[in-house]
Amino acid sequence: MVFGAQLRGIAGGVAAFAGLLLPATLIMTVLAIIYARFGELELLRRSLAGTPARR
């Protein structure tokens, strides 16, 4: 963000900040939509539950 602000002022800082947050936000939103749509599938439940620890 510092480089964006130094190079292009406030607009550069805002663009750099958006560039940091936007990809992660989009990925999490897509994953949430997929989970909401397919969360009831047994395969998905098992894969998200992980494997239990063995004794």
TORVO-153746 format. One record per residue (C-alpha): x, y, z; residue number from 1. Coordinates in Angstrom, 2 decimals. Example, Ala and Ser with C-alpha at 12.3 -4.5 7.8 and 13.67 -1.06 7.14 Angstrom:
@X->12.30, Y->-4.50, Z->7.80, torke->1
@X->13.67, Y->-1.06, Z->7.14, torke->2
//
This chain:
@X->0.00, Y->0.00, Z->0.00, torke->1
@X->2.89, Y->2.32, Z->0.70, torke->2
@X->4.27, Y->1.86, Z->-2.80, torke->3
@X->0.87, Y->2.40, Z->-4.37, torke->4
@X->0.40, Y->5.59, Z->-2.37, torke->5
@X->3.90, Y->6.80, Z->-3.20, torke->6
@X->3.54, Y->6.12, Z->-6.90, torke->7
@X->-0.06, Y->7.20, Z->-7.55, torke->8
@X->-1.24, Y->8.99, Z->-4.43, torke->9
@X->-4.44, Y->8.07, Z->-2.66, torke->10
@X->-5.85, Y->6.26, Z->-5.68, torke->11
@X->-2.76, Y->4.04, Z->-5.78, torke->12
@X->-3.04, Y->3.31, Z->-2.09, torke->13
@X->-6.69, Y->2.36, Z->-2.45, torke->14
@X->-5.90, Y->0.17, Z->-5.47, torke->15
@X->-3.09, Y->-1.58, Z->-3.58, torke->16
@X->-5.35, Y->-2.14, Z->-0.57, torke->17
@X->-8.09, Y->-3.56, Z->-2.78, torke->18
@X->-5.52, Y->-5.77, Z->-4.49, torke->19
@X->-4.58, Y->-7.24, Z->-1.12, torke->20
@X->-8.11, Y->-7.89, Z->0.09, torke->21
@X->-10.13, Y->-8.64, Z->-3.03, torke->22
@X->-8.60, Y->-12.00, Z->-4.04, torke->23
@X->-8.95, Y->-13.53, Z->-0.57, torke->24
@X->-12.48, Y->-12.17, Z->-0.22, torke->25
@X->-13.52, Y->-13.61, Z->-3.56, torke->26
@X->-12.01, Y->-17.01, Z->-2.78, torke->27
@X->-13.76, Y->-17.20, Z->0.60, torke->28
@X->-17.06, Y->-16.08, Z->-0.92, torke->29
@X->-16.88, Y->-18.75, Z->-3.63, torke->30
@X->-16.01, Y->-21.43, Z->-1.05, torke->31
@X->-18.93, Y->-20.33, Z->1.14, torke->32
@X->-21.32, Y->-20.52, Z->-1.81, torke->33
@X->-20.06, Y->-23.99, Z->-2.70, torke->34
@X->-20.41, Y->-25.13, Z->0.91, torke->35
@X->-23.93, Y->-23.71, Z->1.16, torke->36
@X->-24.91, Y->-25.50, Z->-2.03, torke->37
@X->-23.18, Y->-28.85, Z->-1.50, torke->38
@X->-22.69, Y->-28.95, Z->2.29, torke->39
@X->-25.13, Y->-31.80, Z->2.75, torke->40
@X->-23.11, Y->-34.24, Z->0.63, torke->41
@X->-21.60, Y->-37.01, Z->2.69, torke->42
@X->-18.35, Y->-36.89, Z->0.73, torke->43
@X->-17.90, Y->-33.22, Z->1.52, torke->44
@X->-18.75, Y->-33.73, Z->5.18, torke->45
@X->-16.17, Y->-36.50, Z->5.50, torke->46
@X->-13.47, Y->-34.54, Z->3.72, torke->47
@X->-14.04, Y->-31.47, Z->5.90, torke->48
@X->-14.22, Y->-33.52, Z->9.11, torke->49
@X->-10.69, Y->-34.80, Z->8.63, torke->50
@X->-9.38, Y->-38.05, Z->9.95, torke->51
@X->-9.64, Y->-38.89, Z->13.63, torke->52
@X->-6.52, Y->-39.37, Z->15.70, torke->53
@X->-5.51, Y->-42.97, Z->16.32, torke->54
@X->-4.51, Y->-44.31, Z->19.68, torke->55
//
